[in-house]
Amino acid sequence: MHYVQPIVDFLYRHFSPGMLTVILAVLAAVTALPKVVKKLDPEKGSWWAHGAAILIFCLIAAAEMAVINHADKVSEEHFGTLLGHFQEQGKVSADNLDATNSLSSYLHQRSSVKTKIEPFTKPSLKQRALELSAAILQHLASREFFARTPVSNSQSFEHDASIWVAYDRQTVEEYKEKFEPAVRKIRDEFAAQQFTDRYLQQFTNMDAPNVTAVRLIAEGIGNLAKKLKD
């Protein structure tokens, strides 16, 4: 049945749901005309015309049902894609808030401890990790704020999707340029202390494929930072 799908796709692109029903109704009205009825009368030797008309009606009806089913399937896929995009936005926002709060809490705690601060002292691994995690998530959140919002004059869902994909790809490229060297360095520092994160390891041993991977990297760094002693 693999040869049927291209036909359904063609019909879906050129006939919106309901159009074939209108065509079927018009043909039915035409065949109901007295002159046409006489020509299609099987008792007068036009059995082949009668059979052809029935076949055409059945094919049009089947095509209409296929177009409607395909339209429902496409709508479900589009809704799923939109829902996934908005869920990712929510996760980025939540992770960004958590990272910001964690960093703020840590810095506040450190400032309340009365210790002598030596000049040019390198910040602790925990502080640097929290700062890096927060910076990456803030960058993602700022990018997400201006992205993935369907516009009222959108040409099509496919047009929107292509824009989103390109925007995500650009976000990943910006992450690579601004943060990837620091991420790999801090990953190695954690590893030297026997701290690892599955997603941090996975997505720093390869090119991050999408924004979700970048978010998981930042999340992993933040989670490892929380395991370190103050």
Beta strands, then each sheet from edge to edge (+ up, - down):
end
